Amino acid sequence: MGKPIRAQRKGAGSVYKCHTSKRLGPSRLRPVDYSEKKGYVRGVIKEIVHDPGRGAPMAKIQFRHTYKYKRRNYLMVAAEGMYAGQYVYCGRRAELAIGNVLPVGEMPEGSIICNVEAQLGDRGRLARGSGCYCIVVGHNADTGKTRIKLPSGQKKTVTSASRAMVGICAGGGRIEKPILKAGNNYHRFKVKRNCWPKVRGVAMSPVDHPHGGGNHQHIGHPSTVRRHAPPGQKCGMIAARRTGRIKGGKTSLIRDVGDKKSKKKAITMSWMDFLRHLLNFEAWRNVASVNGKKKKKKKNSALI
């Protein structure tokens, strides 16, 4: 019987807990209130600060309390172009300007936004990393939904009342700078959590990992593992839908279906597009042949 693997030890916490002692706090938008739903609230950026363990800078924004004689401070991920002393407006009536927060349903298509709420009132969940942003794709007034494009390229539907900040998250291009030495990586992950350096499973002994052991560093069995495998066995590609190289991209095909002129031109199209075009042409040809037979029958009947 082997020892508990690294994944099992991480579940218990202990040395794998997040290092949060020096962090400033969570990044959240203002809570939704009546003033934001009907009009807008004005705040001022007090300072732009660095949050340990976070790539994007944070903005300390101060608002007046809507009912009491006091001020409230909020921490938000700063948008690119924000500066200390800038006025920020939050609400449905706010204008489309860098740093302002308003519902995505009030923004035109093609707007670039960040700190997007996945659901109304969750105070920002999407596009909060440095250099990340979403794009408003379209609105559906009948259902009250808005389609947005995420930083991954995937499209998501959110409520049109969900709020977002106008602009791109600051700190973009952070990963373009080369690491150069291991010491930089050490300090980079020290403020995050105990996840670096990470020893490969094939470099371990068989008692420490299912991939360990052997005279050469090799797994020795399929790297895929079922979803409901026991915890000590669950490593590698868990419940993989597919493995191997991704093939079947765009290829250069000659469109020799249709008129004769298009045979001479070689165009770039995917196999799926080619098959779709082929099926459409076959359907058109069948309809044309049926119509031709009907015309012939009419001519014969006229002669009789």
ZADO-1210 file (C-alpha; in nm, 4 decimals, padded with zeros to 6 digits):
<atoms>
<atom x="00.0000" y="00.0000" z="00.0000" code="MET" pos="1"/>
<atom x="00.1377" y="00.3386" z="-00.0987" code="GLY" pos="2"/>
<atom x="00.1440" y="00.6738" z="00.0733" code="LYS" pos="3"/>
<atom x="-00.1273" y="00.9422" z="00.0236" code="PRO" pos="4"/>
<atom x="-00.0543" y="01.1249" z="-00.3026" code="ILE" pos="5"/>
<atom x="-00.0171" y="01.5031" z="-00.3309" code="ARG" pos="6"/>
<atom x="-00.3793" y="01.5590" z="-00.4353" code="ALA" pos="7"/>
<atom x="-00.4986" y="01.3885" z="-00.1160" code="GLN" pos="8"/>
<atom x="-00.2672" y="01.5971" z="00.1012" code="ARG" pos="9"/>
<atom x="-00.3896" y="01.9203" z="-00.0600" code="LYS" pos="10"/>
<atom x="-00.7473" y="01.8406" z="00.0403" code="GLY" pos="11"/>
<atom x="-00.6556" y="01.8442" z="00.4088" code="ALA" pos="12"/>
<atom x="-00.5190" y="02.1997" z="00.3922" code="GLY" pos="13"/>
<atom x="-00.2199" y="02.2261" z="00.6346" code="SER" pos="14"/>
<atom x="00.0766" y="02.3649" z="00.4340" code="VAL" pos="15"/>
<atom x="-00.1352" y="02.3973" z="00.1176" code="TYR" pos="16"/>
<atom x="-00.3575" y="02.6779" z="00.2490" code="LYS" pos="17"/>
<atom x="-00.3643" y="03.0135" z="00.0664" code="CYS" pos="18"/>
<atom x="-00.1299" y="03.2843" z="00.1953" code="HIS" pos="19"/>
<atom x="-00.3792" y="03.5605" z="00.2685" code="THR" pos="20"/>
<atom x="-00.2291" y="03.7417" z="00.5687" code="SER" pos="21"/>
<atom x="-00.1049" y="04.0474" z="00.3740" code="LYS" pos="22"/>
<atom x="-00.3872" y="04.0740" z="00.1217" code="ARG" pos="23"/>
<atom x="-00.5954" y="04.3902" z="00.1164" code="LEU" pos="24"/>
<atom x="-00.9351" y="04.2284" z="00.0752" code="GLY" pos="25"/>
<atom x="-01.1771" y="04.0958" z="-00.1873" code="PRO" pos="26"/>
<atom x="-01.2434" y="04.2879" z="-00.5089" code="SER" pos="27"/>
<atom x="-01.6161" y="04.3683" z="-00.5213" code="ARG" pos="28"/>
<atom x="-01.8480" y="04.6234" z="-00.6762" code="LEU" pos="29"/>
<atom x="-02.0900" y="04.8290" z="-00.4653" code="ARG" pos="30"/>
<atom x="-02.3946" y="04.6420" z="-00.3336" code="PRO" pos="31"/>
<atom x="-02.6996" y="04.6980" z="-00.5526" code="VAL" pos="32"/>
<atom x="-02.9281" y="04.9644" z="-00.4039" code="ASP" pos="33"/>
<atom x="-03.2120" y="05.1951" z="-00.5088" code="TYR" pos="34"/>
<atom x="-02.9813" y="05.4783" z="-00.6138" code="SER" pos="35"/>
<atom x="-02.7968" y="05.2526" z="-00.8610" code="GLU" pos="36"/>
<atom x="-03.1172" y="05.1049" z="-01.0023" code="LYS" pos="37"/>
<atom x="-03.2817" y="05.4423" z="-01.0679" code="LYS" pos="38"/>
<atom x="-02.9943" y="05.6886" z="-01.1098" code="GLY" pos="39"/>
<atom x="-02.6231" y="05.6910" z="-01.0237" code="TYR" pos="40"/>
<atom x="-02.3820" y="05.7356" z="-00.7332" code="VAL" pos="41"/>
<atom x="-02.0561" y="05.9289" z="-00.7548" code="ARG" pos="42"/>
<atom x="-01.7317" y="05.8089" z="-00.5955" code="GLY" pos="43"/>
<atom x="-01.3710" y="05.9228" z="-00.5986" code="VAL" pos="44"/>
<atom x="-01.0593" y="05.7068" z="-00.6404" code="ILE" pos="45"/>
<atom x="-00.8406" y="05.7636" z="-00.3349" code="LYS" pos="46"/>
<atom x="-00.5399" y="05.5593" z="-00.4498" code="GLU" pos="47"/>
<atom x="-00.4246" y="05.2774" z="-00.6764" code="ILE" pos="48"/>
<atom x="-00.2611" y="05.0019" z="-00.4691" code="VAL" pos="49"/>
<atom x="-00.0923" y="04.6654" z="-00.5213" code="HIS" pos="50"/>
<atom x="-00.2570" y="04.3583" z="-00.3735" code="ASP" pos="51"/>
<atom x="-00.0076" y="04.0766" z="-00.2916" code="PRO" pos="52"/>
<atom x="-00.0834" y="03.7649" z="-00.4928" code="GLY" pos="53"/>
<atom x="-00.2916" y="03.9500" z="-00.7518" code="ARG" pos="54"/>
<atom x="-00.1644" y="04.0536" z="-01.0949" code="GLY" pos="55"/>
<atom x="-00.4015" y="04.3459" z="-01.1449" code="ALA" pos="56"/>
<atom x="-00.3765" y="04.6652" z="-00.9353" code="PRO" pos="57"/>
<atom x="-00.6627" y="04.7598" z="-00.7033" code="MET" pos="58"/>
<atom x="-00.8464" y="05.0913" z="-00.6759" code="ALA" pos="59"/>
<atom x="-00.9643" y="05.2241" z="-00.3399" code="LYS" pos="60"/>
<atom x="-01.2886" y="05.4078" z="-00.4191" code="ILE" pos="61"/>
<atom x="-01.4768" y="05.6165" z="-00.1630" code="GLN" pos="62"/>
<atom x="-01.8530" y="05.6737" z="-00.1812" code="PHE" pos="63"/>
<atom x="-02.0924" y="05.8675" z="00.0404" code="ARG" pos="64"/>
<atom x="-02.3331" y="05.6508" z="00.2380" code="HIS" pos="65"/>
<atom x="-02.6760" y="05.6755" z="00.0754" code="THR" pos="66"/>
<atom x="-02.8675" y="05.7101" z="00.4069" code="TYR" pos="67"/>
<atom x="-02.6208" y="05.7997" z="00.6845" code="LYS" pos="68"/>
<atom x="-02.3675" y="06.0771" z="00.7335" code="TYR" pos="69"/>
<atom x="-02.0523" y="05.8768" z="00.6645" code="LYS" pos="70"/>
<atom x="-01.8358" y="05.7450" z="00.3840" code="ARG" pos="71"/>
<atom x="-01.7822" y="05.3906" z="00.2571" code="ARG" pos="72"/>
<atom x="-01.4638" y="05.2565" z="00.0957" code="ASN" pos="73"/>
<atom x="-01.4644" y="04.9768" z="-00.1622" code="TYR" pos="74"/>
<atom x="-01.1818" y="04.7821" z="-00.3278" code="LEU" pos="75"/>
<atom x="-01.2204" y="04.7093" z="-00.6988" code="MET" pos="76"/>
<atom x="-00.9856" y="04.5822" z="-00.9681" code="VAL" pos="77"/>
<atom x="-00.8690" y="04.8949" z="-01.1500" code="ALA" pos="78"/>
<atom x="-00.9483" y="04.9441" z="-01.5179" code="ALA" pos="79"/>
<atom x="-00.6721" y="05.0602" z="-01.7502" code="GLU" pos="80"/>
<atom x="-00.6612" y="05.4404" z="-01.7462" code="GLY" pos="81"/>
<atom x="-00.7969" y="05.4966" z="-01.3948" code="MET" pos="82"/>
<atom x="-00.6018" y="05.7395" z="-01.1715" code="TYR" pos="83"/>
<atom x="-00.6128" y="05.8751" z="-00.8166" code="ALA" pos="84"/>
<atom x="-00.8575" y="06.1628" z="-00.7843" code="GLY" pos="85"/>
<atom x="-01.0782" y="06.0450" z="-01.0713" code="GLN" pos="86"/>
<atom x="-01.4568" y="06.0547" z="-01.0254" code="TYR" pos="87"/>
<atom x="-01.6330" y="05.7225" z="-01.0831" code="VAL" pos="88"/>
<atom x="-02.0081" y="05.6897" z="-01.1411" code="TYR" pos="89"/>
<atom x="-02.2063" y="05.3755" z="-01.0646" code="CYS" pos="90"/>
<atom x="-02.5658" y="05.3264" z="-01.1738" code="GLY" pos="91"/>
<atom x="-02.8077" y="05.2893" z="-01.4623" code="ARG" pos="92"/>
<atom x="-02.7841" y="05.6580" z="-01.5576" code="ARG" pos="93"/>
<atom x="-02.4020" y="05.6664" z="-01.5590" code="ALA" pos="94"/>
<atom x="-02.2360" y="05.7462" z="-01.8910" code="GLU" pos="95"/>
<atom x="-02.0152" y="05.5068" z="-02.0853" code="LEU" pos="96"/>
<atom x="-01.6680" y="05.6105" z="-01.9662" code="ALA" pos="97"/>
<atom x="-01.3589" y="05.4286" z="-01.8371" code="ILE" pos="98"/>
<atom x="-01.4087" y="05.3120" z="-01.4770" code="GLY" pos="99"/>
<atom x="-01.7858" y="05.3688" z="-01.4616" code="ASN" pos="100"/>
<atom x="-02.0124" y="05.0838" z="-01.3525" code="VAL" pos="101"/>
<atom x="-02.3485" y="05.0318" z="-01.5216" code="LEU" pos="102"/>
<atom x="-02.5768" y="04.7440" z="-01.6308" code="PRO" pos="103"/>
<atom x="-02.4645" y="04.5553" z="-01.9403" code="VAL" pos="104"/>
<atom x="-02.8103" y="04.6076" z="-02.0912" code="GLY" pos="105"/>
<atom x="-02.7433" y="04.9828" z="-02.1048" code="GLU" pos="106"/>
<atom x="-02.4186" y="04.9390" z="-02.3012" code="MET" pos="107"/>
<atom x="-02.4053" y="04.9307" z="-02.6825" code="PRO" pos="108"/>
<atom x="-02.2906" y="04.6208" z="-02.8680" code="GLU" pos="109"/>
<atom x="-01.9129" y="04.5957" z="-02.8954" code="GLY" pos="110"/>
<atom x="-01.8469" y="04.7617" z="-02.5580" code="SER" pos="111"/>
<atom x="-01.5354" y="04.6388" z="-02.3755" code="ILE" pos="112"/>
<atom x="-01.6041" y="04.5638" z="-02.0096" code="ILE" pos="113"/>
<atom x="-01.4508" y="04.3955" z="-01.7043" code="CYS" pos="114"/>
<atom x="-01.5566" y="04.3014" z="-01.3475" code="ASN" pos="115"/>
<atom x="-01.8772" y="04.1534" z="-01.4927" code="VAL" pos="116"/>
<atom x="-02.1488" y="04.0082" z="-01.2711" code="GLU" pos="117"/>
<atom x="-02.2502" y="03.6544" z="-01.3655" code="ALA" pos="118"/>
<atom x="-02.5739" y="03.7113" z="-01.1706" code="GLN" pos="119"/>
<atom x="-02.7254" y="04.0363" z="-01.0519" code="LEU" pos="120"/>
<atom x="-02.5882" y="04.1283" z="-00.7106" code="GLY" pos="121"/>
<atom x="-02.2833" y="03.8961" z="-00.6959" code="ASP" pos="122"/>
<atom x="-02.0617" y="04.2107" z="-00.7194" code="ARG" pos="123"/>
<atom x="-01.8348" y="04.0937" z="-01.0015" code="GLY" pos="124"/>
<atom x="-01.7191" y="03.7463" z="-01.1029" code="ARG" pos="125"/>
<atom x="-01.5975" y="03.7517" z="-01.4650" code="LEU" pos="126"/>
<atom x="-01.2921" y="03.9119" z="-01.6355" code="ALA" pos="127"/>
<atom x="-01.1011" y="04.0251" z="-01.3267" code="ARG" pos="128"/>
<atom x="-00.7454" y="03.9160" z="-01.4116" code="GLY" pos="129"/>
<atom x="-00.4813" y="04.1564" z="-01.5391" code="SER" pos="130"/>
<atom x="-00.5440" y="04.2477" z="-01.9032" code="GLY" pos="131"/>
<atom x="-00.8751" y="04.0559" z="-01.9199" code="CYS" pos="132"/>
<atom x="-01.1959" y="04.1951" z="-02.0690" code="TYR" pos="133"/>
<atom x="-01.5329" y="04.0869" z="-02.2077" code="CYS" pos="134"/>
<atom x="-01.7118" y="04.2132" z="-02.5185" code="ILE" pos="135"/>
<atom x="-02.0864" y="04.2795" z="-02.5362" code="VAL" pos="136"/>
<atom x="-02.2094" y="04.0754" z="-02.8337" code="VAL" pos="137"/>
<atom x="-02.5808" y="04.1505" z="-02.8367" code="GLY" pos="138"/>
<atom x="-02.9007" y="04.2152" z="-02.6411" code="HIS" pos="139"/>
<atom x="-03.2349" y="04.0355" z="-02.6354" code="ASN" pos="140"/>
<atom x="-03.5008" y="04.2795" z="-02.5167" code="ALA" pos="141"/>
<atom x="-03.7749" y="04.0129" z="-02.5064" code="ASP" pos="142"/>
<atom x="-03.5967" y="03.7849" z="-02.2580" code="THR" pos="143"/>
<atom x="-03.3937" y="04.0560" z="-02.0815" code="GLY" pos="144"/>
<atom x="-03.0664" y="03.8749" z="-02.1529" code="LYS" pos="145"/>
<atom x="-02.7324" y="03.9927" z="-02.2906" code="THR" pos="146"/>
<atom x="-02.4746" y="03.7837" z="-02.4744" code="ARG" pos="147"/>
<atom x="-02.1089" y="03.8527" z="-02.3870" code="ILE" pos="148"/>
<atom x="-01.7806" y="03.7082" z="-02.5102" code="LYS" pos="149"/>
<atom x="-01.5482" y="03.5946" z="-02.2299" code="LEU" pos="150"/>
<atom x="-01.1656" y="03.6286" z="-02.2308" code="PRO" pos="151"/>
<atom x="-01.1431" y="03.2584" z="-02.3228" code="SER" pos="152"/>
<atom x="-01.3441" y="03.3213" z="-02.6397" code="GLY" pos="153"/>
<atom x="-01.6486" y="03.1383" z="-02.5083" code="GLN" pos="154"/>
<atom x="-01.9829" y="03.3179" z="-02.5198" code="LYS" pos="155"/>
<atom x="-02.2061" y="03.3464" z="-02.2146" code="LYS" pos="156"/>
<atom x="-02.5576" y="03.4768" z="-02.1569" code="THR" pos="157"/>
<atom x="-02.6126" y="03.6979" z="-01.8514" code="VAL" pos="158"/>
<atom x="-02.9022" y="03.9080" z="-01.7252" code="THR" pos="159"/>
<atom x="-02.9161" y="04.2529" z="-01.8820" code="SER" pos="160"/>
<atom x="-02.9403" y="04.3995" z="-01.5312" code="ALA" pos="161"/>
<atom x="-02.5980" y="04.2543" z="-01.4365" code="SER" pos="162"/>
<atom x="-02.3428" y="04.5294" z="-01.3826" code="ARG" pos="163"/>
<atom x="-01.9938" y="04.5667" z="-01.5257" code="ALA" pos="164"/>
<atom x="-01.7105" y="04.8176" z="-01.5283" code="MET" pos="165"/>
<atom x="-01.6231" y="04.9884" z="-01.8549" code="VAL" pos="166"/>
<atom x="-01.2696" y="04.9202" z="-01.9807" code="GLY" pos="167"/>
<atom x="-00.9933" y="04.6596" z="-01.9627" code="ILE" pos="168"/>
<atom x="-00.8450" y="04.5326" z="-01.6370" code="CYS" pos="169"/>
<atom x="-00.5136" y="04.7077" z="-01.5709" code="ALA" pos="170"/>
<atom x="-00.1822" y="04.5223" z="-01.5586" code="GLY" pos="171"/>
<atom x="-00.2055" y="04.3682" z="-01.9058" code="GLY" pos="172"/>
<atom x="00.1079" y="04.2166" z="-02.0593" code="GLY" pos="173"/>
<atom x="00.2325" y="04.0934" z="-01.7226" code="ARG" pos="174"/>
<atom x="00.3094" y="03.7431" z="-01.8470" code="ILE" pos="175"/>
<atom x="00.5062" y="03.8720" z="-02.1467" code="GLU" pos="176"/>
<atom x="00.8049" y="03.9550" z="-01.9283" code="LYS" pos="177"/>
<atom x="01.0375" y="03.6503" z="-01.9082" code="PRO" pos="178"/>
<atom x="01.0874" y="03.4874" z="-01.5666" code="ILE" pos="179"/>
<atom x="01.4664" y="03.4442" z="-01.6286" code="LEU" pos="180"/>
<atom x="01.5458" y="03.2704" z="-01.2989" code="LYS" pos="181"/>
<atom x="01.3841" y="03.0389" z="-01.0489" code="ALA" pos="182"/>
<atom x="01.4061" y="03.2972" z="-00.7704" code="GLY" pos="183"/>
<atom x="01.1482" y="03.5155" z="-00.9462" code="ASN" pos="184"/>
<atom x="00.9070" y="03.2222" z="-00.9633" code="ASN" pos="185"/>
<atom x="00.9717" y="03.1498" z="-00.5951" code="TYR" pos="186"/>
<atom x="00.8584" y="03.4979" z="-00.4906" code="HIS" pos="187"/>
<atom x="00.5746" y="03.4940" z="-00.7431" code="ARG" pos="188"/>
<atom x="00.4111" y="03.1867" z="-00.5901" code="PHE" pos="189"/>
<atom x="00.5130" y="03.2495" z="-00.2287" code="LYS" pos="190"/>
<atom x="00.2409" y="03.5127" z="-00.1909" code="VAL" pos="191"/>
<atom x="-00.0189" y="03.2904" z="-00.3605" code="LYS" pos="192"/>
<atom x="00.0003" y="02.9356" z="-00.2220" code="ARG" pos="193"/>
<atom x="00.2271" y="02.6330" z="-00.1958" code="ASN" pos="194"/>
<atom x="00.2040" y="02.5165" z="-00.5572" code="CYS" pos="195"/>
<atom x="00.5618" y="02.5600" z="-00.6862" code="TRP" pos="196"/>
<atom x="00.7929" y="02.3792" z="-00.7594" code="PRO" pos="197"/>
<atom x="00.5813" y="02.0824" z="-00.8647" code="LYS" pos="198"/>
<atom x="00.7519" y="01.7423" z="-00.8868" code="VAL" pos="199"/>
<atom x="00.6387" y="01.5206" z="-01.1753" code="ARG" pos="200"/>
<atom x="00.4719" y="01.1924" z="-01.0918" code="GLY" pos="201"/>
<atom x="00.7084" y="00.9858" z="-01.3122" code="VAL" pos="202"/>
<atom x="01.0047" y="01.1243" z="-01.1156" code="ALA" pos="203"/>
<atom x="00.8681" y="00.9803" z="-00.7886" code="MET" pos="204"/>
<atom x="00.8887" y="00.6356" z="-00.6362" code="SER" pos="205"/>
<atom x="00.5983" y="00.3953" z="-00.6839" code="PRO" pos="206"/>
<atom x="00.5059" y="00.4376" z="-00.3167" code="VAL" pos="207"/>
<atom x="00.4495" y="00.8136" z="-00.3665" code="ASP" pos="208"/>
<atom x="00.2610" y="00.8244" z="-00.6974" code="HIS" pos="209"/>
<atom x="00.0817" y="00.5866" z="-00.9405" code="PRO" pos="210"/>
<atom x="00.3122" y="00.7069" z="-01.2211" code="HIS" pos="211"/>
<atom x="00.6336" y="00.6445" z="-01.0259" code="GLY" pos="212"/>
<atom x="00.8933" y="00.3679" z="-01.0553" code="GLY" pos="213"/>
<atom x="01.0551" y="00.1873" z="-01.3458" code="GLY" pos="214"/>
<atom x="01.4014" y="00.1953" z="-01.4981" code="ASN" pos="215"/>
<atom x="01.3036" y="00.4802" z="-01.7307" code="HIS" pos="216"/>
<atom x="01.0713" y="00.7659" z="-01.6503" code="GLN" pos="217"/>
<atom x="00.7473" y="00.6429" z="-01.8026" code="HIS" pos="218"/>
<atom x="00.3909" y="00.6060" z="-01.6802" code="ILE" pos="219"/>
<atom x="00.3632" y="00.2395" z="-01.7794" code="GLY" pos="220"/>
<atom x="-00.0162" y="00.2390" z="-01.8228" code="HIS" pos="221"/>
<atom x="-00.2806" y="00.4660" z="-01.9761" code="PRO" pos="222"/>
<atom x="-00.2690" y="00.8153" z="-01.8258" code="SER" pos="223"/>
<atom x="-00.6490" y="00.8436" z="-01.8386" code="THR" pos="224"/>
<atom x="-00.8456" y="00.7571" z="-01.5246" code="VAL" pos="225"/>
<atom x="-01.2175" y="00.7260" z="-01.4626" code="ARG" pos="226"/>
<atom x="-01.4177" y="00.9962" z="-01.2875" code="ARG" pos="227"/>
<atom x="-01.5073" y="00.7809" z="-00.9859" code="HIS" pos="228"/>
<atom x="-01.1624" y="00.6339" z="-00.9253" code="ALA" pos="229"/>
<atom x="-01.0427" y="00.6160" z="-00.5619" code="PRO" pos="230"/>
<atom x="-00.8536" y="00.9277" z="-00.4420" code="PRO" pos="231"/>
<atom x="-00.5100" y="00.7595" z="-00.4375" code="GLY" pos="232"/>
<atom x="-00.5504" y="00.6536" z="-00.8003" code="GLN" pos="233"/>
<atom x="-00.7018" y="00.9754" z="-00.9341" code="LYS" pos="234"/>
<atom x="-00.4163" y="01.1469" z="-01.1185" code="CYS" pos="235"/>
<atom x="-00.3318" y="01.2095" z="-01.4808" code="GLY" pos="236"/>
<atom x="-00.6094" y="01.2894" z="-01.7280" code="MET" pos="237"/>
<atom x="-00.9264" y="01.2536" z="-01.5229" code="ILE" pos="238"/>
<atom x="-01.2382" y="01.1560" z="-01.7219" code="ALA" pos="239"/>
<atom x="-01.0771" y="01.2695" z="-02.0503" code="ALA" pos="240"/>
<atom x="-01.3194" y="01.3062" z="-02.3409" code="ARG" pos="241"/>
<atom x="-01.0376" y="01.2695" z="-02.5919" code="ARG" pos="242"/>
<atom x="-00.6582" y="01.2469" z="-02.5997" code="THR" pos="243"/>
<atom x="-00.3842" y="01.3017" z="-02.8539" code="GLY" pos="244"/>
<atom x="-00.3117" y="01.5749" z="-03.1028" code="ARG" pos="245"/>
<atom x="-00.5924" y="01.7986" z="-03.2207" code="ILE" pos="246"/>
<atom x="-00.6340" y="01.7414" z="-03.5946" code="LYS" pos="247"/>
<atom x="-00.8808" y="01.8495" z="-03.8596" code="GLY" pos="248"/>
<atom x="-00.8202" y="02.2233" z="-03.8868" code="GLY" pos="249"/>
<atom x="-00.8693" y="02.4304" z="-04.1982" code="LYS" pos="250"/>
<atom x="-00.7354" y="02.2775" z="-04.5186" code="THR" pos="251"/>
<atom x="-00.7073" y="02.4071" z="-04.8719" code="SER" pos="252"/>
<atom x="-00.9767" y="02.2480" z="-05.0881" code="LEU" pos="253"/>
<atom x="-01.0799" y="02.3169" z="-05.4480" code="ILE" pos="254"/>
<atom x="-01.4470" y="02.3972" z="-05.4657" code="ARG" pos="255"/>
<atom x="-01.5275" y="02.1802" z="-05.7657" code="ASP" pos="256"/>
<atom x="-01.8946" y="02.1621" z="-05.6774" code="VAL" pos="257"/>
<atom x="-02.1281" y="02.4024" z="-05.8596" code="GLY" pos="258"/>
<atom x="-02.0431" y="02.6056" z="-06.1654" code="ASP" pos="259"/>
<atom x="-01.7350" y="02.5354" z="-06.3785" code="LYS" pos="260"/>
<atom x="-01.5715" y="02.8741" z="-06.3179" code="LYS" pos="261"/>
<atom x="-01.5141" y="02.8048" z="-05.9471" code="SER" pos="262"/>
<atom x="-01.3057" y="02.4922" z="-06.0282" code="LYS" pos="263"/>
<atom x="-01.0062" y="02.7079" z="-06.1141" code="LYS" pos="264"/>
<atom x="-00.9969" y="02.8831" z="-05.7737" code="LYS" pos="265"/>
<atom x="-00.8498" y="02.7066" z="-05.4705" code="ALA" pos="266"/>
<atom x="-01.0014" y="02.8419" z="-05.1501" code="ILE" pos="267"/>
<atom x="-00.9427" y="02.7700" z="-04.7812" code="THR" pos="268"/>
<atom x="-01.2387" y="02.6039" z="-04.6119" code="MET" pos="269"/>
<atom x="-01.2918" y="02.3440" z="-04.3411" code="SER" pos="270"/>
<atom x="-01.4107" y="01.9905" z="-04.4083" code="TRP" pos="271"/>
<atom x="-01.7446" y="02.0652" z="-04.2391" code="MET" pos="272"/>
<atom x="-01.8021" y="02.3653" z="-04.4664" code="ASP" pos="273"/>
<atom x="-01.7118" y="02.1556" z="-04.7685" code="PHE" pos="274"/>
<atom x="-01.9582" y="01.8800" z="-04.6739" code="LEU" pos="275"/>
<atom x="-02.2307" y="02.1368" z="-04.6005" code="ARG" pos="276"/>
<atom x="-02.1733" y="02.2955" z="-04.9409" code="HIS" pos="277"/>
<atom x="-02.1792" y="01.9522" z="-05.1068" code="LEU" pos="278"/>
<atom x="-02.5094" y="01.8579" z="-04.9421" code="LEU" pos="279"/>
<atom x="-02.6678" y="02.1900" z="-05.0412" code="ASN" pos="280"/>
<atom x="-02.5607" y="02.1359" z="-05.4019" code="PHE" pos="281"/>
<atom x="-02.6981" y="01.7798" z="-05.4037" code="GLU" pos="282"/>
<atom x="-03.0327" y="01.9029" z="-05.2695" code="ALA" pos="283"/>
<atom x="-03.0459" y="02.1772" z="-05.5353" code="TRP" pos="284"/>
<atom x="-02.9661" y="01.9255" z="-05.8107" code="ARG" pos="285"/>
<atom x="-03.2424" y="01.6904" z="-05.6946" code="ASN" pos="286"/>
<atom x="-03.4972" y="01.9707" z="-05.6966" code="VAL" pos="287"/>
<atom x="-03.3827" y="02.0804" z="-06.0436" code="ALA" pos="288"/>
<atom x="-03.4168" y="01.7253" z="-06.1808" code="SER" pos="289"/>
<atom x="-03.7696" y="01.6901" z="-06.0391" code="VAL" pos="290"/>
<atom x="-03.8749" y="02.0223" z="-06.1940" code="ASN" pos="291"/>
<atom x="-03.7276" y="01.9159" z="-06.5291" code="GLY" pos="292"/>
<atom x="-03.9284" y="01.5907" z="-06.5289" code="LYS" pos="293"/>
<atom x="-04.2500" y="01.7853" z="-06.4566" code="LYS" pos="294"/>
<atom x="-04.1855" y="02.0146" z="-06.7541" code="LYS" pos="295"/>
<atom x="-04.1308" y="01.7157" z="-06.9878" code="LYS" pos="296"/>
<atom x="-04.4621" y="01.5576" z="-06.8793" code="LYS" pos="297"/>
<atom x="-04.6472" y="01.8836" z="-06.9521" code="LYS" pos="298"/>
<atom x="-04.4989" y="01.8964" z="-07.3073" code="LYS" pos="299"/>
<atom x="-04.5996" y="01.5329" z="-07.3778" code="ASN" pos="300"/>
<atom x="-04.9560" y="01.5940" z="-07.2525" code="SER" pos="301"/>
<atom x="-04.9837" y="01.8994" z="-07.4786" code="ALA" pos="302"/>
<atom x="-04.8884" y="01.6921" z="-07.7851" code="LEU" pos="303"/>
<atom x="-05.1570" y="01.4308" z="-07.7081" code="ILE" pos="304"/>
</atoms>
